[in-house]
Amino acid sequence: MSGRWAIFSRGEGAVGRPLAVAALLVWAASMAAVVYMSLLPDVEMPGDYPDIDKLYHMAGYAWLAFLPCFGFARKRVGLAASLSMILLGCALEYVQGYVPGRMPSLGDMAANTVGVALGVAAGRLLRYRLIPAFRRVVF
């Protein structure tokens, strides 16, 4: 596949383009959901465990980093998109200082960063170890 869809999918022709669009839409929708949830005032987290929100942060940012690292055809573009989620997490934590009932947290920033690292590791593991055909991806 060539052109503007080449960075999002390894597929060819009629199948590759819809898969590329679907992957990009899932990633965009996931980012929109994280932004929305991060900027809601006074959110109650499910679960009665101390610091349970850190697990939610790690899971959310692992997902946001996994999608481009695994799904983008160009490794460097996927990695850059995945690592940009660290900037998103830090920016959202900063903005939470201006949202009523919310406050920025260095612990949440750290959890976001750990989540991104886990997502990148999972994306690369699945891409290169479990699916050998992905090893021949162009930069």
VOFINU-749416 format. One record per residue (C-alpha): residue number from 1; x, y, z. Coordinates in Angstrom, 1 decimal. Layout:
+------+--------+--------+--------+
! dose !      X !      Y !      Z !
+------+--------+--------+--------+
!  NUM !      X !      Y !      Z !
...
+------+--------+--------+--------+
// end
This chain:
+------+--------+--------+--------+
! dose !      X !      Y !      Z !
+------+--------+--------+--------+
!    1 !    0.0 !    0.0 !    0.0 !
!    2 !    1.3 !    3.4 !   -0.8 !
!    3 !    0.3 !    7.0 !   -0.1 !
!    4 !   -1.0 !    8.5 !    3.1 !
!    5 !   -2.3 !    5.2 !    4.5 !
!    6 !    1.0 !    3.4 !    4.3 !
!    7 !    2.1 !    4.5 !    7.8 !
!    8 !   -1.0 !    3.0 !    9.5 !
!    9 !   -1.3 !   -0.5 !    7.9 !
!   10 !    0.6 !   -3.3 !    6.4 !
!   11 !   -2.4 !   -4.5 !    4.4 !
!   12 !   -2.9 !   -4.2 !    0.7 !
!   13 !   -5.7 !   -2.8 !   -1.4 !
!   14 !   -9.3 !   -2.9 !   -0.3 !
!   15 !   -8.6 !   -4.6 !    3.0 !
!   16 !   -5.6 !   -2.5 !    4.1 !
!   17 !   -7.2 !    0.9 !    3.8 !
!   18 !  -10.3 !    0.1 !    6.0 !
!   19 !   -8.0 !   -1.6 !    8.6 !
!   20 !   -5.7 !    1.5 !    8.6 !
!   21 !   -8.7 !    3.8 !    9.1 !
!   22 !  -10.1 !    1.6 !   11.8 !
!   23 !   -6.8 !    1.5 !   13.7 !
!   24 !   -6.5 !    5.2 !   13.5 !
!   25 !  -10.1 !    5.8 !   14.6 !
!   26 !   -9.7 !    3.4 !   17.6 !
!   27 !   -6.5 !    5.3 !   18.7 !
!   28 !   -8.2 !    8.7 !   18.2 !
!   29 !  -11.3 !    7.6 !   20.1 !
!   30 !   -9.1 !    6.2 !   22.9 !
!   31 !   -7.2 !    9.5 !   23.2 !
!   32 !  -10.5 !   11.4 !   23.2 !
!   33 !  -11.8 !    9.2 !   26.0 !
!   34 !   -8.7 !    9.6 !   28.1 !
!   35 !   -8.8 !   13.4 !   27.6 !
!   36 !  -12.5 !   13.5 !   28.5 !
!   37 !  -12.0 !   11.4 !   31.7 !
!   38 !   -8.9 !   13.3 !   32.7 !
!   39 !  -10.7 !   16.7 !   32.6 !
!   40 !  -14.0 !   15.7 !   34.3 !
!   41 !  -14.4 !   17.5 !   37.6 !
!   42 !  -14.4 !   15.4 !   40.8 !
!   43 !  -14.3 !   11.9 !   39.4 !
!   44 !  -15.0 !    8.9 !   41.6 !
!   45 !  -12.8 !    5.9 !   40.7 !
!   46 !  -14.4 !    2.4 !   41.1 !
!   47 !  -12.6 !    0.3 !   43.7 !
!   48 !  -11.8 !    0.9 !   47.3 !
!   49 !   -8.1 !    0.4 !   47.2 !
!   50 !   -5.6 !    3.1 !   47.9 !
!   51 !   -4.0 !    4.6 !   44.8 !
!   52 !   -6.2 !    2.5 !   42.5 !
!   53 !   -6.2 !    5.4 !   40.1 !
!   54 !   -2.5 !    4.7 !   39.4 !
!   55 !   -3.5 !    1.3 !   37.9 !
!   56 !   -6.2 !    3.1 !   35.7 !
!   57 !   -3.5 !    5.6 !   34.6 !
!   58 !   -1.1 !    2.8 !   33.7 !
!   59 !   -3.7 !    0.8 !   31.8 !
!   60 !   -5.0 !    3.7 !   29.9 !
!   61 !   -1.6 !    5.0 !   28.8 !
!   62 !   -0.4 !    1.4 !   28.0 !
!   63 !   -3.3 !    1.1 !   25.6 !
!   64 !   -2.6 !    4.5 !   24.0 !
!   65 !    1.0 !    3.6 !   23.5 !
!   66 !    0.3 !    0.0 !   22.4 !
!   67 !   -1.9 !    0.9 !   19.5 !
!   68 !    0.6 !    2.9 !   17.4 !
!   69 !    3.6 !    0.9 !   18.4 !
!   70 !    1.9 !   -2.3 !   17.2 !
!   71 !   -0.3 !   -1.0 !   14.4 !
!   72 !    1.7 !    1.6 !   12.5 !
!   73 !    3.7 !    0.2 !    9.6 !
!   74 !    6.6 !    2.5 !   10.1 !
!   75 !    8.5 !    1.6 !   13.3 !
!   76 !    9.8 !    5.1 !   14.0 !
!   77 !    6.5 !    6.8 !   13.4 !
!   78 !    4.8 !    4.3 !   15.7 !
!   79 !    7.4 !    4.7 !   18.4 !
!   80 !    7.2 !    8.5 !   18.2 !
!   81 !    3.4 !    8.4 !   18.4 !
!   82 !    3.6 !    6.1 !   21.4 !
!   83 !    6.1 !    8.2 !   23.2 !
!   84 !    4.1 !   11.4 !   22.5 !
!   85 !    1.5 !    9.9 !   24.9 !
!   86 !    3.9 !   10.8 !   27.7 !
!   87 !    3.5 !   14.5 !   26.7 !
!   88 !   -0.2 !   14.1 !   26.6 !
!   89 !   -0.3 !   12.6 !   30.1 !
!   90 !    1.9 !   15.4 !   31.5 !
!   91 !   -0.2 !   18.1 !   29.7 !
!   92 !   -3.4 !   16.7 !   31.1 !
!   93 !   -2.0 !   16.5 !   34.6 !
!   94 !   -1.0 !   20.1 !   34.4 !
!   95 !   -4.4 !   21.2 !   33.1 !
!   96 !   -6.1 !   19.3 !   35.9 !
!   97 !   -4.8 !   22.1 !   38.2 !
!   98 !   -7.5 !   24.3 !   36.6 !
!   99 !  -10.4 !   21.8 !   36.8 !
!  100 !  -12.6 !   22.1 !   39.9 !
!  101 !  -12.2 !   19.1 !   42.2 !
!  102 !   -9.0 !   17.9 !   40.4 !
!  103 !   -5.4 !   18.5 !   41.1 !
!  104 !   -2.2 !   17.6 !   39.3 !
!  105 !   -0.1 !   14.7 !   40.6 !
!  106 !    3.5 !   13.7 !   40.0 !
!  107 !    2.4 !   10.1 !   40.9 !
!  108 !   -0.1 !   10.1 !   38.1 !
!  109 !    2.5 !   11.4 !   35.7 !
!  110 !    4.8 !    8.6 !   36.7 !
!  111 !    2.0 !    6.1 !   36.3 !
!  112 !    1.3 !    7.5 !   32.8 !
!  113 !    4.9 !    7.1 !   31.9 !
!  114 !    5.1 !    3.6 !   33.2 !
!  115 !    2.0 !    2.8 !   31.2 !
!  116 !    3.5 !    4.1 !   28.0 !
!  117 !    6.7 !    2.0 !   28.6 !
!  118 !    4.5 !   -1.1 !   29.1 !
!  119 !    2.5 !   -0.3 !   26.0 !
!  120 !    5.6 !    0.1 !   23.9 !
!  121 !    7.1 !   -3.1 !   25.2 !
!  122 !    3.8 !   -5.0 !   24.6 !
!  123 !    3.4 !   -3.5 !   21.1 !
!  124 !    7.0 !   -4.4 !   20.1 !
!  125 !    6.7 !   -7.9 !   21.7 !
!  126 !    3.6 !   -8.7 !   19.8 !
!  127 !    4.7 !   -7.2 !   16.6 !
!  128 !    8.2 !   -8.8 !   16.4 !
!  129 !    8.0 !  -12.0 !   18.5 !
!  130 !    4.6 !  -13.3 !   17.9 !
!  131 !    4.1 !  -12.2 !   14.3 !
!  132 !    7.4 !  -12.8 !   12.4 !
!  133 !    6.0 !  -11.2 !    9.2 !
!  134 !    6.1 !   -7.8 !   10.8 !
!  135 !    9.9 !   -7.9 !   11.1 !
!  136 !   10.3 !   -6.8 !    7.5 !
!  137 !    8.6 !   -3.4 !    7.9 !
!  138 !   10.2 !   -0.4 !    6.2 !
!  139 !   11.2 !    2.7 !    8.1 !
+------+--------+--------+--------+
// end
